[in-house]
Amino acid sequence: MLAYKFSLDEMSTKINILEQEFQTIHEYNPIEHVSTRLKSPESIMRKALRKNIELSLPIIKENMKDIAGIRINCSFNSDIYKVSEMIQKQKDVEVVECKDYIKNPKPNGYRSLHLILKIPVFLSDRVEHVFVEVQIRTIAMDFWASLEHKIFYKYNNAVPEKITRELKEAAESANELDRKMENLHKEINEIKQMEKKSMQTKLTGDNDLTIPLNFLEMINESRNIIPD
């Protein structure tokens, strides 16, 4: 269990570094929230019995790939793919499996990107390679998935057909909200880029001098503060 805990610590550090680097370079953070989860020994045993996995540590380790889990919430679907790409480019991370439930939603309407990674954990006398499941989804879909899980738990997985149908409709509504908000995000970015180009043109004129955009923004802000 310690090896799985250490794998979560390693991945959390990697994600935190990527998050801060992206923020510094692009002045934008694609990650809204990160949470980790480690299955308890009792939960592992129950799943092994349910899945007919032999109660042997090596076999459980090889066949149960979600003992350690990380959930990353993003604002937009495009951010999900950015974060996934950054994680998969890590040299010491082995991508075992990738399931794209955004392009291919589950029958119940669930959308998310799931990665199964193998992470090296460097112990004092050996290196343990541990599976970690990473789920990346939007805030809206995370909210839906959380409620759907609670409903299925309440009904002991025997959910009435009417509620199942309404849950799928809610998932479609969440996806439509994601789509609309992403379109608004793109429009705002396009407007900001046009304003930056316009500002740069005004200050440089026909000269070949190029002024950094951050410096131009600082000048523009000072104009709003200091009277002419």
N, C-alpha and C positions, 0 to 999 in steps of 0.2 A: 504493500500500500504506500510505503514511503517513496518508492520509485515513481509511482503514478503521481503522487503529490509533487515531487520534484519536477516531473515533466510539465505539470501545470504551471509551476513557478517559472520554468524556463520559457514556456510559450507566452506567459503573461509579460515577462520582461521583453521578449522580442516584439510583441504587439505594442507595448508602451513606447519602445524606441522608434518603431515605424510610425506610430501616431504622432510623436513629437517632431520627427524629421519631416513628415508630410506637412504638418502645420507650419513649420519654419519655411519650407521651400515654397509651398503653394498658398500660404496664408488661409488655409482651410482644413478642417478636420473631418475626414469621412466617417469617423467612428463616434457614435453617440454614447455607447455604454458597453462594457465588457464584464461578463460574469463567468465564474468557473464552478464546476461541480464534480465531486468525487463520489462514486457509488460506495455505499457502505458494504462491508463484507456480507451482511445479511441480504442486501439487495442483489449482490453478485450471485449468491447461492440460489436465491429464488429464480433469478433469470436463467441460471444454468440448468436448474431442474425443469423450468418451463420450456427451454429450448433443447432439452435432451443433450446437454453438453456434459461430458464426463467430468466428475468432480475431482479433477487433477489440476494442480496449479499451472503446469506448462500448457495443458490443453485449454484451460480457461483463458490464460493469457493470450494464446494464439487465436482463439475463436471469438472472444468478447472484446470488441474494439471500441466500446463506448464507456469503459470504466472511468476514464478521465475525459471530461468534456468542457469545452469552452463555447460560450455563446457571445457573438458580437452583433450588436444592433447598429444599423446604419440608417441614415435619413432616406437614402435613395437606392434603387436597384443598381444604378451605375456605380455607386460607391461600393456595393457588395463585391463587384468584379474587380475593382481597384484593390481592395483589401485582400481579396483572395490571391490576386497576382503577386502582391508584395510578400505574402506569407509563403507562397509556393517557390519564390525565388531564393529563399534562405538556403544556403549551401548545405547546412546540416539537417535540413528537413526533408524527409522522404515522403512524397505523396503516394499513398497506397490506393486511394479511391476518391473519386469526385462525383457527387450526385447533384445535378442541377435541377432542383424542383421549381426554379423560376421559369426556365424555358419549358420545362415539362412538369407542370403542377401535379400533385397527388390528386386522386379522385375526389377527395373531400375539399379541394381548393387550396390546400397548404402550399406555400411557396417559400423556398429557402435554398441556400447553397450549403451542402454538407461536404466536408473534407475529412478523410481519415488520414492522419499523418503518423509517421513513425519518428519519434524523437529520441536522440541519444542522451542518456542520463549518466554522467560521469561520477561514479562512486569511488571510494578509496581503493578498492581492489579489483574493480571491473567496470565495464560499460554496459548498462542495461538499455535496450531499445524498446521503447514503450509506445503503445498506440494512444493517440489522442484524437477525439472527435471534435471538430470545429464546425459549429453551425453559425452561418452568417445570414441575417435576415433584416428586413426593415422594422422600424418601430411599430408600424401599423400591423404587420403580420405577426410580430412577436406578441402584441396585445391579443390578437385573435387566437393564436396558438395556445396562449396561457389559459384563456377562457374555455377553449375547446377541450383542453386537458382536464380542467376542473369539472366540466359537464360530463365527460366520459367516466371520470372517477366516481362522480355522484351516482350515475346510473349503472355502475359496474360494467361498462362497455356495452350495455344493452340500451342504447339510446333510441327513442322513438323515431320513426321515419320522418315525421314532420319537423322535429328539431334538427335532424341530420340535414334535411333539405335547407332549412333556414341558416344553418351554420355554413353551408356551402355558399349560399347567397351572400352572407356576411363576408366570407373570404373574397368573393368577387368584388364586393364593395370596397374592401380594404385595398385590393389590388388597383382598383380604379382611382382611389384616393392617392395611392403611391404614384400612379401614372400622371395624374394632374399636378401634383406637387413637384414632380421632377420636371415637367414642362415649364412650370413657373420658375423653377430654379435656373433652367437653361436660358429662359428669356431675360431674367435679371442679370445673369452673367454676360449675355450678349450686349445688353445696355451698358453695363459697366465697362466692357472692353471698348465699346464705341466712344464712351466718354473719355477714357484714358487716351485713345488715339487722337481724339479731337484736342485734348489738353496739350498733348505733346506737339501737335502740329502748330498750335497757336504760339507756343513758347519757342519753338525752334525755327519756324518759318521755312525758308528755302535753304537754310544752311545745312551742312552735313553733320552738325553737332547733334549727338544723341544724348538726351538727359534721362537717367534712370527713372522709371515710373514711380518708384517709392518716393523719390525726391520731389517729383512733380506733385504727387498727392500731398506731401507735406507743405509745399508752397501754396497749393489750393486751399488747404485747411487754414493756413495763416492768413490768407486773404479774407476768409470768412470771420476771422477773429479780430484782425487789426484793421481799423478803418483807413480808407485811402487818404 
